[in-house]
Amino acid sequence: MSISGTAVLGHQRREPFDPTLWPLALVLVAIGALLLAALIAELAAPMAAGAHHDFLAFYAAGKVVLDGHPGGLYDAETITAIQRTVIPSPVGANGYMPFINPPFAAVAFAPLAALPAQAARAAWALLSLAMLAVAGAWIARPLPARERVAGTLLLMLSFPAYHSLAEGQWSAAMLLGGLAALQAARRGSWRLAGLALATWWLKPQLIALPLLALALDRRWSAVAWAFAGGAVFTLASLPFVGIGTYVTYVGYLAQVGISHFNGAGAVARSVWQGDLSTAEGLNGLLVGFLGQGAVVSVDVLWAMLAAGLVALWLAACRFQRPGFESEAGRRMLAAGIGIVLLVNPNLFVQDCVLVFLLLPAIRPLSSTGYWRASVAVAAMAAVTLVDQPLSAHLFTVVLLAVVVVLCATSIVAGSRRSVRARGAIAP
């Protein structure tokens, strides 16, 4: 199910698939409830070698800050030693979970790292669940009461949300930041929009394209405040980590980025190693077909696809400027968000929760149209549940199709307007 067509346009007429919306929503919520129950049982048990280890990276980073040794944030031996006190056996492709976020993220996590690991994981999961609840209620606010409750649950209990909670990732905070940025931009508060977007410095690869798009649209205040927000995070953390840690981080971040384009350990050992076939971006799709060892082929095709998508969006922007003033402009904004996710070389299941940002981007719609779109986006997010064990990349294919349709719609509509305009002025 896509958000194109009537789901985006919000037509009032009854569509053939409308009777399936509530049954589908209830099935998705029921699956999510089962996942949440399984997560509660996992959080209640002592941490052990299994499928969810990302939390170890954040916990170890917080411990490093608490211990007053910030120079060890990006040192494998230091981080590994702390993690082995929690789980004594090697975990992940590296044998430990590397910390690849900025130093200010470690400082933010330090208070939780003062707790025992199991308690810290449970506390962070509860805090993240609260953020997801706020985000879900915020997104579902335009819906009638019954649909509003269902829409909130569709986000909170989505598989990407569950995966974020299980891994202890930052996805909920970034979702809230993205929501706040869209809301501020809708109101014309570009400084606040940039400040809210600064939360995406948690994962710099995700903020790059939004900043470029804002610069192309000459929203310089938003760009400036996004950088200012990042500077505030950095300055606030300096007393705890020092400037040297940030110097180390810049070089480390470059190495991690390169790791995503040299096989991530499949060909030669990398700083970051992982299974790129489970990534939900374009690179994961290509690795799924060609294998992680086909480094050159994957990189060339990824570059071509990424450049092609951006070129398609820019071409569509010539006919319809992205923005909130018109339905067509909001569709282009949604397409841009989709592209940001697709070209991210480190898009794993937890960050697919950001696909729910398509919904506030396309508002306002009729209540019927917004309900259709809400269920459609939730169904798209649920596809990651199938992708996880099978590496099927259905989510990537569906999101790619949605982006292409949204851009093509603007190009076709704009071309027709141009033809009519030329006909109107012809002698």
N, C-alpha and C positions, 0 to 999 in steps of 0.2 A: 504494500500500500504506500502510495507517495502522497506528498502534500501538494502536488501540483493539481491542476484542473480545478474542480469545484471545491476541493478542500482548501485551496489557497484563495480562490475567488469568493468563496462564501456565499454561493447562490442559495436563495431561500427554498427553491423547489426541492421536493423529496427525490433523493437519488436511490438507485437500486440497492446500493450497499448500506443504506442508512439503518435497516433493521439489524444489521450485524454489528453495529458499533457497540451497543451495550453488552451483548454477549462476549465480544472480543475484549472489551475493557475488563469485564469481570474475570475472564480467564487470565488475563495478564496480571491483575491484582492478586488472584489466587496463587499463581505461580510465584509472584513476588513475596507473598506472605509465607509460603513454604521456604523460600530462600532465606527470609529474615529469621524464621525459626531455626534453620540450620546454622545461621550465623551466630545467633544467641548461644546455641550449644557450643559452637567453636570458641567463642569469646570466653565462655565460662570454664573451658578446659585449659590446662597449662599449654603454653605455646610449644609446638613440636614441629619437626620437619614435615612439610606438607606442601600445599599449593600456594599459600598466601604468606609471602615473606617481606614484602616491601616495607612494612612497618618497622622491621628491624633496622633499616637504613636511617629512618627518622629518629628512632629511639637512640641508636648509637650516636648519631650526630648531636642530639640534645645532651647526651651524657658527656661527650667530648667538651661541649661548652661548659657544662656544670663543673667538670673537673679542671677547667682552666687550661686546657691544652688544645686551643682551636686549630693549631697547625696540623692536627691529625684528622681534620674533617675529610680530607681527600686522600688520606694515606690508608692503603689497604690493610696493613698490619694493625694499625690502631683501631680501625672500625671492626675488623674481623675479631680482634681480641674481646671487644665488648660484646659482640653478637654471640660469640661462643659461650659467654656466661648465661645467655638466654636459651640458645639451642646449641648443644655441643657439637653437632655434626655439620658438615658443609651444606650450604643451601645455594640454589641458583647456579647459573652457568659459570659465574666467577668463583663459586665456592663460598661467597659471602654476598651481601647486598650492598653495593656501592651507593654512597650518598651523592646525588648529582644535582641537587637543588642549590640555590644561592646560600651563602652563609647566614643571611637574615632568617631563612627558614629554620635553620638549626637553632638560632636564638629563640625564635617563637616557640619551638617545640621543647625547649629546655625545661620549663616548669612541669610538663608532663613526664619528662624523663627523670624527674626526681622521685616518681612513683615506681614501684615494682613493674616489670615489663607487662605482665598480664593485666594489671590494674590500669596502666597507662594506655594499653591498647583498647580496653573497654571504655575508658573515659573519652578517648579520642573518637571512637566509634559513636558514642552517644552525642558528642558535640557535633560531629559531622552529620549525624542523622537529623539533629535539630536544624542545621543549616539547610539540609535537603528539604525539610518540612517547610521552612520559610520560603525557599525557592519555589517549591511546588505550589504553595498557597498563592504566592505572588503571580506566578504564571497563570494559574487557573482562576484568578480573580474575576475576569470578565464573564465567566460562565454562570449559569443558574446554579442554585444551591446544590442540588444533587450531583450535577456534572462537575461542580467545583470540588466537591469532596473526592469524586472519582479521579479528576485530573490531578489533584494533589498526590493521591496514592499512586497513580500511574508513574509519576516521577520518582517518588520516594522508594517505591518497590521495584523499580526497573532493574534489569540485570546490571547495567553499568553502575547504577547507584549501589547495588549490593556489592559489586566487585570493588568499588572505591572504599566502602566500609570495611570489607574483608582485608584489603591490602593496606588500609590506613593511609590512603593517598589524599592529596590536596584538592581533589576534583570538586567537592562541595563548595569550598571556599572560592574557587575560581568560577564556578557557576554563579554564585551570588555576586561576585565582582562583575561578571559579564552582564548579569541582569541589571545591576545598578548603573552600569555604563550605558546600556541601551535606554533605560528609563530617563537618565539625565540628558542624553542626546535628544530623545524625543521632546523633552521640554526646552531644548535649546541651551542647556547648561553644560557647555562644552568643557569647561574647567573641571566640573564634577565628573563628567564622563571620563576624562583623561585620568583623573585621580582614582576612580573606581577601576579603570582598566589596568592600573598599576599593579593590581593583585596578580595579573598574568605574568609579571616578572618572575613568579615562582617557577614558570617554565618558559624561558625566553623564546623558544622556538614558536610558541603560540602567539606571542604578542607582536612578532615582526610584521606580519602581513596587515593586521589591523592598524598599526602605526603608519605603514606605507599607504594604506587606503586613506587614512585621515590626512596625511600629508598631500596626497594627490587631490583631495577635496579642499585643500587649504584650510583645514581645521587646525591651525597652528596652536591655538590655545589648548586644545585637547592633547596634542602631541607633547607640548611643553609640560603640561601637568602630569601626563603619564610618566615622563622622565623625572619630573619633580617628585612624584610619589615614590618611584624607585630609589631616588636619591635619599628621601626621608627614611625609607626602610634600611638603606645602607648605613646612613649616619647613625641611626638609632642603635644599630648592631655593632658599630665599631668599638665601643668600650668593652665588648665581650669577646670579639674575634680579632680585632685589629685590621689594619689596612693590608698587611701581608697576606692574610687569608683570602682577601678578594683578588689579589694579584695571582695567587695560586689558582683560585677558582676560574679566572678567565682562561688560563692555559688548560686547565682540566676540562672546562666546558668545550673548548675547541677539540680536544682529544675525544671526548664523548661524542660530539657531533660527527667527527670523522669516522668513529666506530660504526655509525649507522650506514656508512657508505663504503666500508671496506669489508663487509661480510659479518661484522659484529662477532668475530671470533670463529667464524666458520672456515676462514682461510688462514688467518694468522691471529695470534692472541691480541686482544684489544683491551683498552681501559674499561669499556663497557661491553659486555657480552650478553647476548640474549637471543631468543627465538623470534626473528623478524617475521616468520610466517604467520605468527599470531597477531601481528600489528594490523590495525584496521585502516591505515592510510593507504595511499597508492603504492608505497614501497612494499607493504605487506601483501597486497594483491599480486604484485609482480613476483615477489619471492615465493608465494604460494604456487605459481605456475612454473617458475624457472629454477627455484632452489636458492638457498642462501649462499651457495658457493659461486653462483653466476653473477659476480660482483659488477663487472663492466656492463653486462646486458641490463641488469636491474637499474644501475645508476643512469645509464643513457636513456632508457625508457621512462624512468621516473622523471628525469629532467624534461623530457619531451612532453609527457602528460601534464606535469605541473605547469610548465610554460604555456602549454595549449589551453589549459583551464583558465589560467590568469588572462591570457590573450582573449579567450572567448568572453570572459566577464568584462574586460575593458571594452571590447567591441560592443557588447550589449549596453554598457554604460554610455556609449555615444548616443544611443537612442533613448535611454532612460536612466537618468541620474539616480543612484541609490539614495534613499531618504525616507522620511515618514509622511511626506506630504500627500502621497498618492499610493494607491494599491500596487501599481506597477513598480514604484520606487521601493516599496517595502519588500516586494518579491526579489528585487535585485540585492537588497540588503541581506535577505535570507540566503541567497545564492553565495554571496561573499562569505558568510559564516560557514557554509558548507565547504567552500574551497579552503578556508583556514584549517579545517579539520582534515581534509583529504591530503593536503600537501605536507602535513606534519609527519616527519619521519618516525616519531616516537608516539604515535597514536595507538594506545592500547585500550582495552575495554573500559577501564575506569573513566578515562577522559571522554568517552563517547557520550557520557551524560550531558556534555556540552551541546549535543544535538538539540536538546530541548530549548536552546536559545533561538531556534527557528521560530518558535511560537510567539514570543514577545516581539520578534522582528516583524512579523506579518500582521500584527494587530494594527487597527481595529478590523474585526470581521463581525458578521452577524453571529449570534450565539450558536446557531446551527453550524455555520461554517467553521467557527472556532472549535466546536466540539469535534467535528470531523477531523480537523487538523490535529487536535490534541491526541486523539486515538491513533491517527496515522503516524505521528512522530513517536508515540509510545511503542507502536508495533515495529517501527524501524529500529528503535533502541533494543527491542526484545530479540531482534535477529542476531544480536551479538551472543545470545545464549547458545544459538546453533553454531555460530562461528567459533566459539571458544574451544570445543573439543575437536571440531572437524577442520578448522582453518579454512572455512568455506568462503569467507570474505563477502558474504551476501550483504552485510551492512555497507561495505565499501561500494559495491555495485549499485545498491539502491540509492545511496546518497549521491553517487556520481550521476546517476540517471536524473535525480531530482535537480541537481545543479544545472545539468545540460538543458533540461526542459525549461527551467526558469529563465535561463539566459536566452535560449532560442525563442521563447515566447516574446521576450522584450525586443529581440532583433526583428522578428517577423512583424510584430505590431508596429515597431518604429519604421520599418520599411514601407508598410502599407500607408502610414501617415505621410511619409515623404512622397509616395506616389500620388496620393490624393492632393497633397499640397501643390505638387508640380502641375497636376491636371487643373487645379483651380486657377492657377496663374497663367496657364497656356493661352495664347491669343486665339 
